[in-house]
Amino acid sequence: MKLDFSREDLAGTPVQISDGAWVFGALHHPGLMATNMRVNNRAFAFKLKLNKSLGGLSIGENVLFIWGLGNDMVIEGVKILEKETGLKAVALMTNGGGHHLFLKHWYDNFPTMKIWVCPTKIPMTLNGQRLQKEYSDRWELVDNTTVPHHAYQLLDYFGGGDDMQVDCVVFNQFFTYDDKLSIETGACQWIEGHEPKEMAAREFMTSMGKLQTDLSCRTDDIMFFHKPTKLLITGHHFEFAYLPKDYEMPQDLKFTGSFFFRRILPGMFFKAGRYDTCLGVHQNRIADFKIHAAQWQEVMKWEYEHACSHHDPPGVCGPETNDAIMTGEGGVRGHMKRMLDKSGELTGEPKYGYIFGFHANKVGMIARKEASYAKKFGKASVLHQGGPGFNACGCHVEEEAIAQ
């Protein structure tokens, strides 16, 4: 089955890529900074059949499921799609710990929508804690409590086993920078009372450097599979965005400003023709590599034929136009397996340093020497879900605990 992303734009327009599947491209400034960085931040909609009543609709009825947390343009696009199809958007799942800045807008615009929030980092952020209080009656975390950490709400509402329509695996073994630190350094400008600002190259790099001083916060990322189209939607931990060799980046996505922003920074995110794991580049330390490997092994059970990310440029569906990958043994799935074998991510034996030597070797050294890590950063944080006042399922605990 061929998927057609050719009409995708950056304005949140619902574009049908196949029967029962749509993409919403949207221009996005990471962290909502008024910086020179610009990316496509996609969301997707899928026509699914309910396996359990939801949103006032009964078992067997067709609905729209939204994958990925888009901005206000995407929200308007979903409303348009509801009118065009006559289907109701009944559920949304966020696509990783780095995607939560527009959650409030979705709660407000879709009062009856079921919203499943990634459980590892978001509840610990200042934004997440605020949302838990404001929308306490709707706050619900993705249930991924057992290895290899599927999102069990999807299987519950949209069928598992032979009836599976969609599935996902939550990769929850990553460490990242502290949320409070990102606000203090100006690396994230969403918080109320903070005015977005342009950053000079030196200021930007200083802020990014400060974030690396505390990598004790746990976060998650998700791999999502839509069975009817055989489409895998990857998280940040496998090729942040694929750039075809002959692709002309839209003007709206071209980095502007100094030489650093125009020539150096884009290379950190985009390398034409590359399709590889991000181990050692965008990923920091992994808590338990055996669990991480089990999660990848689960993904490789899916029989996908296409793969893309949320940040591919408009019109691009991963390496779909890369003949060497798509016609190679096993197609895109076989290529990804070979990259993961190379990195050790399928075996649980990491091989740091083969992508980005200095940083990756540093990360590998930290991973191998827990005592040194603990001495510098304190005890490595354990996986905790729910946030203050909530348990691991996102439910309220006793009022005394909330008060504390």
Beta strands, then each sheet from edge to edge (+ up, - down):
strand 1: 11-18
strand 2: 21-28
strand 3: 39-40
strand 4: 43-49
strand 5: 62-67
strand 6: 89-93
strand 7: 114-117
strand 8: 140-141
strand 9: 166-176
strand 10: 217-226
strand 11: 231-234
strand 12: 306-309
sheet 1: 1+ 2- 3+
sheet 2: 1+ 2- 4+ 5- 6- 7- 8-
sheet 3: 9+ 10- 11+ 12+
end
